[in-house]
């Protein structure tokens, strides 16, 4: 399955905050739900990382989380809006820096 395939499932309610054709074409082989600041040890290559942003205490935390997810080989990150009401810009910017 590709990231783009997940976006086409309307019931999931996903939307793209960053990423172009190359990122949307990435393979997703599974998913990992994690809300630890440094998720790397739980993320496997080609996984979609699902997070509720519980780890985010300040904007600098976004760099830590997204860098660790990227280093572990995540294909993409899906962030919930329930806790903060929206996905903060610093999360989107860190995702862009790390190609997620």
N, CA and C atoms as an extended XYZ file, in Angstrom:
300
Properties=species:S:1:pos:R:3:atomname:S:1:resname:S:1:resid:I:1 pbc="F F F"
N         0.844       -1.164        0.000 N   UNK     1
C         0.000        0.000        0.000 CA  UNK     1
C         0.897        1.237        0.000 C   UNK     1
N         0.427        2.289       -0.644 N   UNK     2
C         1.168        3.551       -0.676 CA  UNK     2
C         0.489        4.576        0.235 C   UNK     2
N         1.221        5.616        0.589 N   UNK     3
C         0.646        6.705        1.375 CA  UNK     3
C        -0.574        7.253        0.632 C   UNK     3
N        -0.463        7.416       -0.676 N   UNK     4
C        -1.567        7.931       -1.485 CA  UNK     4
C        -2.809        7.056       -1.366 C   UNK     4
N        -2.630        5.742       -1.288 N   UNK     5
C        -3.764        4.827       -1.139 CA  UNK     5
C        -4.518        5.098        0.165 C   UNK     5
N        -3.786        5.404        1.229 N   UNK     6
C        -4.426        5.717        2.510 CA  UNK     6
C        -5.223        7.008        2.427 C   UNK     6
N        -4.694        7.977        1.711 N   UNK     7
C        -5.387        9.263        1.570 CA  UNK     7
C        -6.699        9.123        0.813 C   UNK     7
N        -6.789        8.120       -0.034 N   UNK     8
C        -7.989        7.914       -0.833 CA  UNK     8
C        -9.113        7.222       -0.058 C   UNK     8
N        -8.843        6.767        1.157 N   UNK     9
C        -9.871        6.148        2.000 CA  UNK     9
C       -10.541        7.273        2.792 C   UNK     9
N       -11.666        7.721        2.310 N   UNK    10
C       -12.348        8.882        2.899 CA  UNK    10
C       -12.653        8.701        4.377 C   UNK    10
N       -12.983        7.494        4.788 N   UNK    11
C       -13.349        7.230        6.185 CA  UNK    11
C       -12.206        7.511        7.164 C   UNK    11
N       -10.976        7.519        6.677 N   UNK    12
C        -9.842        7.806        7.555 CA  UNK    12
C        -9.717        9.291        7.869 C   UNK    12
N       -10.254       10.134        7.022 N   UNK    13
C       -10.218       11.569        7.274 CA  UNK    13
C        -8.829       12.171        7.233 C   UNK    13
N        -7.941       11.599        6.441 N   UNK    14
C        -6.571       12.101        6.360 CA  UNK    14
C        -6.464       13.232        5.349 C   UNK    14
N        -5.535       14.154        5.623 N   UNK    15
C        -5.237       15.207        4.662 CA  UNK    15
C        -3.740       15.468        4.678 C   UNK    15
N        -3.222       15.915        3.568 N   UNK    16
C        -1.790       16.156        3.426 CA  UNK    16
C        -1.444       17.551        3.944 C   UNK    16
N        -0.480       17.612        4.854 N   UNK    17
C         0.017       18.891        5.343 CA  UNK    17
C         1.375       19.210        4.735 C   UNK    17
N         2.059       18.183        4.263 N   UNK    18
C         3.343       18.333        3.581 CA  UNK    18
C         3.569       17.084        2.749 C   UNK    18
N         4.176       17.258        1.618 N   UNK    19
C         4.578       16.117        0.807 CA  UNK    19
C         4.151       16.275       -0.632 C   UNK    19
N         4.983       15.789       -1.493 N   UNK    20
C         4.713       15.825       -2.919 CA  UNK    20
C         4.569       14.420       -3.466 C   UNK    20
N         4.617       14.290       -4.775 N   UNK    21
C         4.432       12.977       -5.410 CA  UNK    21
C         5.371       11.889       -4.895 C   UNK    21
N         6.625       12.224       -4.641 N   UNK    22
C         7.576       11.212       -4.169 CA  UNK    22
C         7.196       10.687       -2.788 C   UNK    22
N         6.827       11.601       -1.883 N   UNK    23
C         6.450       11.171       -0.533 CA  UNK    23
C         5.145       10.389       -0.549 C   UNK    23
N         4.202       10.806       -1.386 N   UNK    24
C         2.905       10.126       -1.449 CA  UNK    24
C         2.997        8.759       -2.095 C   UNK    24
N         4.055        8.518       -2.845 N   UNK    25
C         4.251        7.217       -3.498 CA  UNK    25
C         4.973        6.212       -2.596 C   UNK    25
N         5.395        6.619       -1.423 N   UNK    26
C         6.111        5.708       -0.518 CA  UNK    26
C         5.234        4.535       -0.100 C   UNK    26
N         5.882        3.417        0.086 N   UNK    27
C         5.208        2.209        0.549 CA  UNK    27
C         4.961        2.288        2.043 C   UNK    27
N         3.785        1.847        2.456 N   UNK    28
C         3.448        1.710        3.870 CA  UNK    28
C         3.198        0.225        4.120 C   UNK    28
N         4.044       -0.366        4.951 N   UNK    29
C         3.928       -1.803        5.220 CA  UNK    29
C         3.223       -2.100        6.540 C   UNK    29
N         3.006       -1.069        7.327 N   UNK    30
C         2.347       -1.257        8.616 CA  UNK    30
C         2.213        0.084        9.311 C   UNK    30
N         1.750        0.048       10.535 N   UNK    31
C         1.565        1.271       11.301 CA  UNK    31
C         2.100        1.089       12.714 C   UNK    31
N         2.478        2.195       13.299 N   UNK    32
C         2.989        2.209       14.662 CA  UNK    32
C         2.355        3.400       15.367 C   UNK    32
N         1.685        3.156       16.474 N   UNK    33
C         1.114        4.244       17.265 CA  UNK    33
C         2.068        4.530       18.409 C   UNK    33
N         2.519        5.778       18.484 N   UNK    34
C         3.489        6.123       19.513 CA  UNK    34
C         3.341        7.593       19.893 C   UNK    34
N         3.454        7.872       21.183 N   UNK    35
C         3.402        9.235       21.688 CA  UNK    35
C         4.559        9.513       22.638 C   UNK    35
N         5.675        8.858       22.398 N   UNK    36
C         6.899        9.134       23.145 CA  UNK    36
C         7.716       10.158       22.380 C   UNK    36
N         8.441       11.008       23.067 N   UNK    37
C         9.212       12.055       22.420 CA  UNK    37
C        10.240       11.491       21.445 C   UNK    37
N        10.838       10.368       21.789 N   UNK    38
C        11.822        9.739       20.916 CA  UNK    38
C        11.309        8.356       20.515 C   UNK    38
N        10.563        8.282       19.418 N   UNK    39
C         9.882        7.048       19.032 CA  UNK    39
C        10.729        6.041       18.262 C   UNK    39
N        11.958        6.370       17.985 N   UNK    40
C        12.776        5.569       17.081 CA  UNK    40
C        12.832        4.079       17.348 C   UNK    40
N        12.893        3.675       18.580 N   UNK    41
C        13.024        2.244       18.865 CA  UNK    41
C        11.747        1.462       18.584 C   UNK    41
N        10.638        2.154       18.411 N   UNK    42
C         9.366        1.483       18.140 CA  UNK    42
C         8.959        1.528       16.667 C   UNK    42
N         9.605        2.378       15.903 N   UNK    43
C         9.253        2.575       14.496 CA  UNK    43
C        10.124        1.675       13.622 C   UNK    43
N         9.482        0.995       12.685 N   UNK    44
C        10.202        0.152       11.730 CA  UNK    44
C        10.126        0.787       10.350 C   UNK    44
N        11.078        0.458        9.477 N   UNK    45
C        11.060        1.024        8.128 CA  UNK    45
C         9.712        0.791        7.432 C   UNK    45
N         9.289        1.791        6.679 N   UNK    46
C         8.070        1.793        5.876 CA  UNK    46
C         6.785        1.838        6.696 C   UNK    46
N         6.866        2.173        7.956 N   UNK    47
C         5.652        2.279        8.759 CA  UNK    47
C         5.063        3.682        8.699 C   UNK    47
N         3.753        3.735        8.845 N   UNK    48
C         3.044        4.986        9.073 CA  UNK    48
C         3.041        5.195       10.582 C   UNK    48
N         3.568        6.309       11.033 N   UNK    49
C         3.615        6.613       12.460 CA  UNK    49
C         2.361        7.416       12.810 C   UNK    49
N         1.581        6.901       13.735 N   UNK    50
C         0.366        7.556       14.208 CA  UNK    50
C         0.647        8.169       15.570 C   UNK    50
N         0.340        9.444       15.719 N   UNK    51
C         0.604       10.118       16.985 CA  UNK    51
C        -0.519       11.082       17.328 C   UNK    51
N        -0.785       11.192       18.601 N   UNK    52
C        -1.756       12.160       19.100 CA  UNK    52
C        -1.093       13.447       19.572 C   UNK    52
N         0.224       13.554       19.354 N   UNK    53
C         1.012       14.736       19.725 CA  UNK    53
C         1.146       14.932       21.233 C   UNK    53
N         0.932       13.881       22.002 N   UNK    54
C         1.064       13.964       23.460 CA  UNK    54
C         2.502       14.307       23.849 C   UNK    54
N         3.466       13.922       23.056 N   UNK    55
C         4.874       14.179       23.315 CA  UNK    55
C         5.246       15.660       23.199 C   UNK    55
N         4.446       16.472       22.522 N   UNK    56
C         4.802       17.866       22.225 CA  UNK    56
C         4.505       18.787       23.412 C   UNK    56
N         5.559       19.224       24.064 N   UNK    57
C         5.445       20.185       25.168 CA  UNK    57
C         5.781       21.595       24.694 C   UNK    57
N         6.728       21.684       23.732 N   UNK    58
C         7.083       22.973       23.140 CA  UNK    58
C         7.547       22.718       21.706 C   UNK    58
N         7.675       23.776       20.893 N   UNK    59
C         8.005       23.596       19.480 CA  UNK    59
C         9.291       22.805       19.206 C   UNK    59
N        10.274       22.902       20.073 N   UNK    60
C        11.529       22.178       19.872 CA  UNK    60
C        11.329       20.666       19.883 C   UNK    60
N        10.298       20.197       20.557 N   UNK    61
C        10.028       18.756       20.617 CA  UNK    61
C         9.696       18.179       19.245 C   UNK    61
N         9.165       19.007       18.364 N   UNK    62
C         8.801       18.528       17.027 CA  UNK    62
C        10.023       18.035       16.273 C   UNK    62
N        11.123       18.751       16.387 N   UNK    63
C        12.361       18.340       15.725 CA  UNK    63
C        12.827       16.991       16.252 C   UNK    63
N        12.788       16.809       17.555 N   UNK    64
C        13.222       15.551       18.164 CA  UNK    64
C        12.379       14.387       17.667 C   UNK    64
N        11.065       14.534       17.709 N   UNK    65
C        10.161       13.449       17.324 CA  UNK    65
C        10.296       13.106       15.842 C   UNK    65
N        10.238       14.116       14.982 N   UNK    66
C        10.270       13.861       13.544 CA  UNK    66
C        11.633       13.363       13.086 C   UNK    66
N        12.706       13.852       13.671 N   UNK    67
C        14.045       13.359       13.326 CA  UNK    67
C        14.172       11.882       13.672 C   UNK    67
N        13.663       11.484       14.825 N   UNK    68
C        13.734       10.083       15.243 CA  UNK    68
C        12.891        9.192       14.343 C   UNK    68
N        11.698        9.645       13.969 N   UNK    69
C        10.833        8.859       13.084 CA  UNK    69
C        11.485        8.686       11.719 C   UNK    69
N        12.064        9.758       11.191 N   UNK    70
C        12.732        9.690        9.889 CA  UNK    70
C        13.951        8.780        9.944 C   UNK    70
N        14.747        8.900       10.997 N   UNK    71
C        15.942        8.064       11.128 CA  UNK    71
C        15.594        6.586       11.215 C   UNK    71
N        14.439        6.269       11.762 N   UNK    72
C        13.992        4.880       11.867 CA  UNK    72
C        13.428        4.350       10.550 C   UNK    72
N        13.213        5.245        9.578 N   UNK    73
C        12.733        4.815        8.274 CA  UNK    73
C        11.241        4.913        8.053 C   UNK    73
N        10.548        5.698        8.868 N   UNK    74
C         9.096        5.855        8.698 CA  UNK    74
C         8.779        6.364        7.294 C   UNK    74
N         7.655        5.914        6.748 N   UNK    75
C         7.204        6.403        5.447 CA  UNK    75
C         6.476        7.728        5.570 C   UNK    75
N         5.726        7.889        6.647 N   UNK    76
C         4.929        9.092        6.855 CA  UNK    76
C         4.499        9.155        8.306 C   UNK    76
N         3.995       10.321        8.697 N   UNK    77
C         3.465       10.519       10.044 CA  UNK    77
C         2.049       11.060        9.918 C   UNK    77
N         1.136       10.487       10.692 N   UNK    78
C        -0.235       10.986       10.777 CA  UNK    78
C        -0.428       11.498       12.201 C   UNK    78
N        -0.769       12.774       12.303 N   UNK    79
C        -0.908       13.413       13.616 CA  UNK    79
C        -2.363       13.753       13.878 C   UNK    79
N        -2.841       13.377       15.042 N   UNK    80
C        -4.206       13.689       15.442 CA  UNK    80
C        -4.330       15.116       15.932 C   UNK    80
N        -5.528       15.653       15.811 N   UNK    81
C        -5.781       17.034       16.217 CA  UNK    81
C        -6.578       17.135       17.512 C   UNK    81
N        -6.931       16.011       18.108 N   UNK    82
C        -7.788       16.013       19.286 CA  UNK    82
C        -7.209       16.751       20.476 C   UNK    82
N        -5.934       16.605       20.741 N   UNK    83
C        -5.313       17.208       21.920 CA  UNK    83
C        -5.100       18.709       21.771 C   UNK    83
N        -4.580       19.118       20.616 N   UNK    84
C        -4.208       20.519       20.417 CA  UNK    84
C        -5.189       21.283       19.528 C   UNK    84
N        -6.125       20.590       18.913 N   UNK    85
C        -7.096       21.241       18.046 CA  UNK    85
C        -6.650       21.379       16.608 C   UNK    85
N        -5.363       21.334       16.379 N   UNK    86
C        -4.777       21.414       15.043 CA  UNK    86
C        -3.348       20.874       15.127 C   UNK    86
N        -2.776       20.587       13.991 N   UNK    87
C        -1.365       20.184       13.961 CA  UNK    87
C        -0.547       21.467       13.882 C   UNK    87
N         0.283       21.743       14.892 N   UNK    88
C         1.052       22.987       14.911 CA  UNK    88
C         2.010       23.105       13.723 C   UNK    88
N         2.260       24.329       13.309 N   UNK    89
C         3.168       24.588       12.189 CA  UNK    89
C         4.553       24.010       12.423 C   UNK    89
N         5.045       24.026       13.658 N   UNK    90
C         6.384       23.501       13.916 CA  UNK    90
C         6.464       22.002       13.653 C   UNK    90
N         5.364       21.290       13.839 N   UNK    91
C         5.325       19.858       13.521 CA  UNK    91
C         5.412       19.677       12.009 C   UNK    91
N         4.639       20.454       11.272 N   UNK    92
C         4.648       20.369        9.810 CA  UNK    92
C         6.018       20.745        9.264 C   UNK    92
N         6.621       21.788        9.802 N   UNK    93
C         7.943       22.219        9.338 CA  UNK    93
C         9.020       21.176        9.634 C   UNK    93
N         8.964       20.558       10.801 N   UNK    94
C         9.939       19.508       11.127 CA  UNK    94
C         9.733       18.298       10.218 C   UNK    94
N         8.475       17.972        9.922 N   UNK    95
C         8.187       16.867        9.003 CA  UNK    95
C         8.790       17.165        7.628 C   UNK    95
N         8.630       18.385        7.170 N   UNK    96
C         9.175       18.776        5.868 CA  UNK    96
C        10.705       18.677        5.867 C   UNK    96
N        11.347       19.126        6.921 N   UNK    97
C        12.808       19.048        7.002 CA  UNK    97
C        13.315       17.618        6.937 C   UNK    97
N        12.525       16.694        7.465 N   UNK    98
C        12.946       15.294        7.531 CA  UNK    98
C        12.284       14.417        6.467 C   UNK    98
N        11.608       15.056        5.518 N   UNK    99
C        11.035       14.324        4.392 CA  UNK    99
C         9.876       13.438        4.749 C   UNK    99
N         9.124       13.805        5.770 N   UNK   100
C         7.960       13.003        6.181 CA  UNK   100
C         6.682       13.760        5.897 C   UNK   100
